[in-house]
Amino acid sequence: GTYDADTWMNLLEEEKISIWYTAPTALRMLMREDSSVFKKHNLQKLKYIFSVGEPLNPEIIYWSRDLLGKDIYDTWFQTETGSIMISNKPGLPVRPGSMGKPSDILEAAIISDEGNFQPDKALGNLCVKAGWDSMFKTYLNNEDVYQKKFKNGFYYSGDLAYRDEDGYFWFVGRNDDVINTAGHLISPFEIESALLEIPEIAESGVIGAPDDILFEKVVAYIRLRDGFLWSDDLEMNIRLRLANKLSSIATPQEIKVIEEIPKNKSGKIMRRVLKAWYMGTDPGDISTLDV
């Protein structure tokens, strides 16, 4: 039904739900609410909150820790994998922004386009060694595409990620989302997450746009929280915050304020729509746009 934070909290309380599996979009919507919405409900039975379906912004975890006193455990899987593959398991320290670690019964790896296993902290394709129990068998009537998903015994997920020195995996973006600016690969999700840490910003969407010098420039679309107005001072503050947290290279060349960030019905940011708006082109099929 229609989103209503109080209804959701009532359900969690009255049904004594102990494990809540939800999506980052739902959690971002809850972040907009006043803290009183949560404080009037008894959520003592709620032991764990898990997230899936899209990247989980670090800011959501910090919000949950402060307000609910709980970590949110991110997980990663796809329709093709058939089960959770990488996760922040209870008992494993949560690193905000990380997907967690692979299941003990499978092998996940970061592999370059050339087929080389990447070292820690190096960006590459997120892959899983073929043969896990719930592995998909084919794409219906599209066996050629299915075969192209596998190379040298590994399934290529289409996601870009890196692994840190402790074995945690970090999502960067889909392999067609990454922005190539001044010879550096920049994740839109990383910039979007940093923007959401700025108190005045409610939503953000980041794209790469053609640039004669940089090849691609970073363009950020934002929606301001109620009560805030756009100004030169706010723009300067946003740029300084991003430069300090990320780098000057990741700081948007353009920041555009809009009333709503386009998302599909499952809450995922429709970056291709933002890019079409910027380029003045037809966004194509928008039947999944949440209006």
DRENTORKE-990626 format. One record per residue (C-alpha): residue in three letters; x, y, z. Coordinates in Angstrom, 3 decimals. Each point is the difference from the previous one (the first is absolute). Layout:
% residues N
NODE/ala/X/Y/Z
...
% end
This chain:
% residues 291
NODE/gly/0.000/0.000/0.000
NODE/thr/0.879/3.689/0.195
NODE/tyr/3.104/0.817/2.016
NODE/asp/-0.737/1.089/3.551
NODE/ala/2.763/-0.099/2.592
NODE/asp/-2.354/-0.274/2.961
NODE/thr/-1.804/-2.967/-1.575
NODE/trp/3.316/-1.744/-0.580
NODE/met/1.133/0.550/3.575
NODE/asn/-3.363/-1.207/1.308
NODE/leu/0.402/-3.186/-2.023
NODE/leu/3.511/-0.621/1.315
NODE/glu/-1.200/0.580/3.565
NODE/glu/-3.340/-1.836/-0.023
NODE/glu/1.233/-3.050/-1.915
NODE/lys/3.126/-0.150/2.179
NODE/ile/2.164/-0.280/-3.112
NODE/ser/3.538/-1.024/0.900
NODE/ile/1.652/-0.041/-3.449
NODE/trp/-0.808/2.727/-2.518
NODE/tyr/1.270/-0.394/-3.584
NODE/thr/-0.554/3.176/-2.002
NODE/ala/1.472/2.278/-2.679
NODE/pro/2.218/3.087/0.340
NODE/thr/-2.678/2.101/-1.699
NODE/ala/-2.450/-0.808/2.792
NODE/leu/2.617/0.865/2.596
NODE/arg/0.814/3.296/-1.718
NODE/met/-3.704/0.858/0.110
NODE/leu/-0.059/-0.741/3.719
NODE/met/3.033/2.239/0.512
NODE/arg/-2.141/2.974/-1.057
NODE/glu/-2.367/-0.537/2.928
NODE/asp/0.202/1.758/3.331
NODE/ser/1.592/-2.121/2.731
NODE/ser/-3.274/0.100/1.970
NODE/val/-1.517/-2.440/-2.518
NODE/phe/2.397/-2.682/1.223
NODE/lys/0.316/0.900/3.671
NODE/lys/-3.701/-0.556/0.696
NODE/his/0.223/-3.636/-1.114
NODE/asn/1.409/-2.948/1.925
NODE/leu/2.392/-1.744/-2.370
NODE/gln/1.750/-2.127/2.623
NODE/lys/-0.902/-3.206/-1.869
NODE/leu/1.786/1.218/-3.139
NODE/lys/3.396/-1.693/0.141
NODE/tyr/1.354/0.351/-3.532
NODE/ile/-0.529/2.239/-3.033
NODE/phe/1.251/-1.262/-3.372
NODE/ser/0.147/1.867/-3.296
NODE/val/0.014/-1.112/-3.639
NODE/gly/-0.773/1.143/-3.526
NODE/glu/2.283/3.005/-0.382
NODE/pro/3.071/1.475/1.707
NODE/leu/-0.441/0.934/3.656
NODE/asn/1.282/3.513/0.672
NODE/pro/2.243/0.263/3.092
NODE/glu/-2.132/2.887/1.262
NODE/ile/-2.951/-2.386/0.439
NODE/ile/2.032/-2.206/2.332
NODE/tyr/1.119/2.992/2.079
NODE/trp/-3.626/1.153/0.215
NODE/ser/-1.172/-3.444/1.140
NODE/arg/2.741/-0.252/2.600
NODE/asp/-0.876/3.408/1.447
NODE/leu/-3.792/-0.315/-0.073
NODE/leu/-0.745/-3.734/0.206
NODE/gly/3.174/-1.183/1.685
NODE/lys/0.490/-2.642/-2.686
NODE/asp/2.301/-0.711/-2.895
NODE/ile/-1.476/-0.675/-3.433
NODE/tyr/1.518/-3.028/-1.705
NODE/asp/0.434/0.458/-3.739
NODE/thr/-0.166/-3.033/-2.303
NODE/trp/0.757/-0.641/-3.670
NODE/phe/-1.582/-2.438/-2.408
NODE/gln/-1.699/-0.010/-3.387
NODE/thr/-2.875/-1.870/-1.588
NODE/glu/2.692/-1.990/-1.794
NODE/thr/1.738/-1.072/3.214
NODE/gly/-3.151/-1.403/1.598
NODE/ser/1.162/0.690/3.551
NODE/ile/1.948/2.464/2.124
NODE/met/3.650/-0.056/-1.049
NODE/ile/1.676/2.832/1.924
NODE/ser/-1.263/1.415/3.276
NODE/asn/0.681/1.713/3.275
NODE/lys/-0.730/-2.895/2.320
NODE/pro/-1.026/0.572/3.624
NODE/gly/3.153/-0.257/2.078
NODE/leu/2.119/1.430/-2.811
NODE/pro/0.900/3.660/0.628
NODE/val/-1.944/2.176/-2.432
NODE/arg/2.031/2.353/-2.156
NODE/pro/-2.491/2.622/-1.235
NODE/gly/-0.075/-0.046/-3.785
NODE/ser/1.294/-3.556/-0.339
NODE/met/-2.064/-2.940/-1.257
NODE/gly/1.810/-2.237/2.486
NODE/lys/1.772/-3.278/-0.695
NODE/pro/-0.819/-2.955/-2.286
NODE/ser/-1.743/-3.095/1.289
NODE/asp/2.406/-2.638/1.286
NODE/ile/-1.205/-2.508/-2.610
NODE/leu/0.869/2.020/-3.112
NODE/glu/2.897/1.884/-1.561
NODE/ala/-0.427/3.645/-0.965
NODE/ala/2.706/1.959/-1.785
NODE/ile/0.800/3.354/-1.559
NODE/ile/1.159/-0.592/-3.580
NODE/ser/1.177/2.497/-2.619
NODE/asp/-1.460/0.218/-3.506
NODE/glu/3.112/-1.849/-1.160
NODE/gly/-0.751/-2.904/2.343
NODE/asn/2.608/0.749/2.677
NODE/phe/-0.762/-0.377/3.703
NODE/gln/0.217/3.437/1.573
NODE/pro/1.928/0.788/3.202
NODE/asp/-1.604/1.613/3.046
NODE/lys/-1.426/3.494/-0.560
NODE/ala/0.072/-0.401/-3.817
NODE/leu/-3.206/0.570/-1.955
NODE/gly/-1.282/-2.824/-2.167
NODE/asn/-2.901/-2.244/-0.940
NODE/leu/-1.803/-1.688/2.879
NODE/cys/0.049/-3.695/-0.876
NODE/val/-1.031/-3.284/1.600
NODE/lys/1.517/-3.379/-0.785
NODE/ala/-2.550/-2.063/-1.918
NODE/gly/-1.613/-3.042/1.541
NODE/trp/-1.709/1.323/3.115
NODE/asp/-3.176/-1.865/0.934
NODE/ser/-2.555/2.663/-0.995
NODE/met/1.707/1.100/-3.235
NODE/phe/-2.389/0.839/-2.827
NODE/lys/-0.094/-2.405/-2.946
NODE/thr/-0.657/2.346/-2.923
NODE/tyr/-1.822/3.091/-1.229
NODE/leu/-3.229/-1.188/-1.611
NODE/asn/0.404/-0.022/-3.787
NODE/asn/3.309/1.859/0.311
NODE/glu/2.743/-2.563/0.451
NODE/asp/2.606/2.174/-1.754
NODE/val/-0.316/2.739/2.616
NODE/tyr/0.167/-2.623/2.751
NODE/gln/3.280/-1.389/-1.327
NODE/lys/1.519/3.491/-0.183
NODE/lys/-0.542/0.417/3.751
NODE/phe/2.643/-2.665/0.687
NODE/lys/3.742/0.208/-0.636
NODE/asn/2.664/-2.411/1.217
NODE/gly/-2.398/-1.633/2.436
NODE/phe/-1.266/3.234/1.598
NODE/tyr/-3.385/1.722/-0.224
NODE/tyr/0.326/3.728/-0.817
NODE/ser/-2.733/1.829/1.888
NODE/gly/0.175/3.286/-1.919
NODE/asp/0.817/1.823/3.247
NODE/leu/3.264/1.790/0.721
NODE/ala/1.488/-0.315/3.466
NODE/tyr/3.200/-0.303/1.974
NODE/arg/1.139/-2.091/2.962
NODE/asp/1.808/1.562/2.942
NODE/glu/2.936/-1.458/1.890
NODE/asp/-2.323/-1.750/2.475
NODE/gly/-2.132/-1.737/-2.618
NODE/tyr/-2.975/2.384/0.018
NODE/phe/-1.531/0.682/-3.420
NODE/trp/-1.012/3.536/-1.007
NODE/phe/-2.504/0.753/-2.780
NODE/val/1.024/2.774/-2.420
NODE/gly/-2.679/-0.148/-2.688
NODE/arg/-1.260/-1.797/-3.050
NODE/asn/2.683/-0.292/-2.624
NODE/asp/-1.903/2.459/-2.179
NODE/asp/-0.551/2.594/2.788
NODE/val/3.590/0.894/0.905
NODE/ile/1.091/3.522/-0.977
NODE/asn/3.341/0.362/-1.787
NODE/thr/1.197/3.520/0.814
NODE/ala/3.532/1.251/-0.632
NODE/gly/1.198/-3.594/-0.219
NODE/his/-1.502/-0.977/3.361
NODE/leu/-2.900/-2.418/0.506
NODE/ile/-2.566/1.515/2.361
NODE/ser/-2.994/-1.787/1.521
NODE/pro/-3.295/1.945/-0.158
NODE/phe/-1.150/-1.906/3.095
NODE/glu/3.024/1.185/1.992
NODE/ile/-0.752/3.642/-0.810
NODE/glu/-3.734/-0.472/0.640
NODE/ser/0.784/-1.478/3.419
NODE/ala/2.275/2.919/0.873
NODE/leu/-2.672/2.479/-1.074
NODE/leu/-2.556/-1.669/2.282
NODE/glu/2.266/0.676/2.982
NODE/ile/-0.538/3.739/-0.527
NODE/pro/-2.936/1.093/2.217
NODE/glu/-1.668/2.198/-2.610
NODE/ile/-0.251/-2.772/-2.614
NODE/ala/-2.896/-2.483/-0.013
NODE/glu/0.717/-1.916/-3.219
NODE/ser/2.715/-0.115/-2.615
NODE/gly/0.743/-1.498/-3.393
NODE/val/3.345/0.230/-1.790
NODE/ile/0.873/-0.513/-3.660
NODE/gly/2.901/0.485/-2.375
NODE/ala/-0.456/2.390/-2.922
NODE/pro/2.227/0.549/-3.049
NODE/asp/2.770/2.558/0.431
NODE/asp/2.551/1.205/-2.537
NODE/ile/2.848/0.029/2.513
NODE/leu/-0.862/-2.567/2.681
NODE/phe/-1.681/-2.508/-2.369
NODE/glu/-2.800/-0.166/2.558
NODE/lys/-0.912/2.512/2.672
NODE/val/-1.861/-0.736/3.215
NODE/val/-3.527/1.427/0.173
NODE/ala/-1.999/-0.238/3.224
NODE/tyr/-3.762/0.368/0.296
NODE/ile/-1.281/0.657/3.515
NODE/arg/-3.277/0.535/1.816
NODE/leu/0.231/2.282/3.015
NODE/arg/-1.694/-0.790/3.288
NODE/asp/-3.042/2.074/0.897
NODE/gly/0.941/3.357/1.462
NODE/phe/3.260/0.429/-1.910
NODE/leu/0.593/2.293/-2.960
NODE/trp/2.679/-0.185/-2.662
NODE/ser/2.724/2.625/0.250
NODE/asp/3.580/0.660/-1.058
NODE/asp/1.136/-0.642/3.576
NODE/leu/-1.719/-3.391/0.095
NODE/glu/1.510/-0.966/-3.345
NODE/met/3.468/0.946/1.236
NODE/asn/-0.536/-1.986/3.206
NODE/ile/-1.072/-3.077/-1.994
NODE/arg/3.073/0.220/-2.208
NODE/leu/2.331/0.362/2.974
NODE/arg/-1.616/-2.912/1.834
NODE/leu/0.346/-2.285/-3.015
NODE/ala/3.575/1.059/-0.709
NODE/asn/0.978/-0.723/3.606
NODE/lys/-1.829/-3.329/0.226
NODE/leu/0.757/-1.345/-3.478
NODE/ser/2.321/2.077/-2.195
NODE/ser/-0.048/3.036/-2.231
NODE/ile/-0.340/-2.344/-2.986
NODE/ala/-3.235/-1.443/1.399
NODE/thr/-1.489/3.435/0.660
NODE/pro/-2.820/0.729/-2.487
NODE/gln/0.692/2.541/-2.705
NODE/glu/-3.710/0.767/0.035
NODE/ile/-2.625/-0.234/2.745
NODE/lys/-3.659/0.208/-0.971
NODE/val/-2.893/0.320/2.446
NODE/ile/-3.223/-1.788/-0.975
NODE/glu/-3.261/-0.828/1.772
NODE/glu/0.296/-3.797/-0.243
NODE/ile/2.730/-2.472/-0.940
NODE/pro/-1.430/-2.404/-2.630
NODE/lys/-0.249/-3.540/1.368
NODE/asn/-1.634/-3.161/-1.226
NODE/lys/-2.804/-1.707/1.890
NODE/ser/2.496/-1.974/2.089
NODE/gly/1.730/3.214/1.029
NODE/lys/3.183/-0.190/-2.049
NODE/ile/1.344/3.255/-1.401
NODE/met/-0.591/0.193/-3.757
NODE/arg/3.306/1.556/-1.028
NODE/arg/-0.733/-0.442/-3.696
NODE/val/-3.000/2.311/0.440
NODE/leu/2.196/2.598/1.708
NODE/lys/2.516/-0.311/-2.818
NODE/ala/-2.719/0.400/-2.623
NODE/trp/-1.263/3.118/1.767
NODE/tyr/3.491/1.433/0.056
NODE/met/0.692/-0.842/-3.644
NODE/gly/-3.454/1.085/-1.162
NODE/thr/-0.673/-3.409/-1.516
NODE/asp/-2.849/-2.501/0.164
NODE/pro/0.244/-2.011/3.249
NODE/gly/-1.544/-3.001/-1.744
NODE/asp/-2.255/-2.425/1.851
NODE/ile/-1.133/1.617/3.254
NODE/ser/-2.807/-2.447/0.750
NODE/thr/1.759/-0.984/3.235
NODE/leu/0.375/3.621/1.161
NODE/asp/-1.664/0.542/3.373
NODE/val/-2.294/2.983/-0.455
% end
